[in-house]
């Protein structure tokens, strides 16, 4: 099996689907000739031609409209928003237009669009490049929101996203792009959207998380192990729709849970997870479900990221609070 | 002739100085004293040195985010020099030289690069905004500032800058249209450096010039040789007078080139630009051209240039030292900047982080 970084796995998934389906088209700012600012589309234009992998003018709203239009004419668009902090320029296309296409047409039309975008903090990008806006799109009905944490998941989930007949926002945490390699099959495979994955089994406390925080949580679990606390790490992989069965099964097993997100605390994915646990597993709980999240401020400038972002120590502390409740 | 051909014919490049420093447009020569001409050169030389130092500081990991400016000095500094001290500048992320020469202390420009909020704490009396990251956001805001200045009866303009890529954004068209509709005291400068990161201007629009986009908004538009500091100065000066006479906003396209990468964060221009194109543009260099012109008038010497270079180096050293002394940012600082009065969640978090920070 090949060893790939997450970004290589993402490129590989696009290559696989460009080969599989002539209606797949890949586009965005700098994705053609330049291969993307992170090189996620490296080599794809020379392999598949400018007709299928192409640069767009610098206009996110235009990119969104183009994707919807191509979707209506039989294509399977994979559009890139260069940084998810720029999503506001195309928010109407994503959460109002693509998300409502099926409903507005009474099922006649749909939007088989994949919206790929780098997001997340910790890599010291300029202002408004890094952010954790997944909660904004997760709140929009009609869109699926996928966030892989490993190269293996990245490939299987992106292939599923491209094949999906509904709009999928596929968020790529910038810190994970090249931070490690993992085994990725060269052949095609899919991972079902809406299915979480238990990344580490445990019996005392469930750490429910996604994205880069999966790795901080795994590190926290190792620390907790040293103190005799066995933590289970559940990687949501899709934050909308949530995999309720996996979350509830884990909480019923451990009786204690924390939810960890890199995003600000207010009105986020974590809050939804807590609410679902309360709805469905309240009698299994030995302690309140607590959250680890960033403070409710705007995403900070680069020089303040280190002190602002949650880290594994915050997770250890919160897990212990729940364990010792 | 088709309509579009008729329109495009109206947008020939305005130039005063040729590549070899000769005046081709005597009647358009701006009224500038010898000292003012020297000051323009001083600022361009200063900025070229600053750019070189910034690139080197970035490579040493001592600067943070930096978007190189070499090649664009005439476009940036000629346009700013035509402004009044009270005029407003709404810059894009590359337009740091303009706001520094408009009054932002250099060390704050470095703090901005490093991602420190101190970079955005604009001193009183300096009418500039923080460099805009979202492409096009400054353009609609500049229309707003231009309307505000007009409503307040101020004899000042708002000037905003973007690149050729920015002219693709919806906000660009909205800004032009609003400014036209309200007869705003606004000047829009598009520094067409030929590439939106990697995408050439030919692939961004079917229009031959960006200046002609003014036509649809019903405002004045002009294309200027952006390597010619006198032409840029003159175009902005005229646009300013027009705005203050109540004759409306102007779109100015400056034809220029960035010699360096888009930013210092991993962009590699050899992936999308040819050496031939690079050398075609370095021949048009704004400093070389203006130096030749000034030398011909006996207004510039190597000695003067060296003095400017030394001054720039000293200033940069001092500014970096001052930036180094800025206090480390804390989460409690950030919380404090969120609202005039903190809501309960932030009050709670403020206490939480105070405790954390005092550990």
Interface residues (C-beta under 8 A of the other chain):
Chain A: X29 X30 X32 X33 X34 X35 X37 X55 X56 X57 X58 X59 X60 X61 X62 X85 X86 X88 X89 X124 X125 X126 X127 X128 X129 X265 X266 X295 X296 X297 X298 X300 X301 X302 X303 X304 X305 X307 X308
Chain B: X64 X65 X93 X114 X115 X116 X117 X133 X134 X135 X136 X165 X166 X168 X169 X170 X171 X196 X197 X198 X199 X203 X204 X205 X263 X265 X266 X267 X271 X272 X328 X329 X330 X331 X333 X334 X335 X337 X338 X345 X346 X349 X352 X353
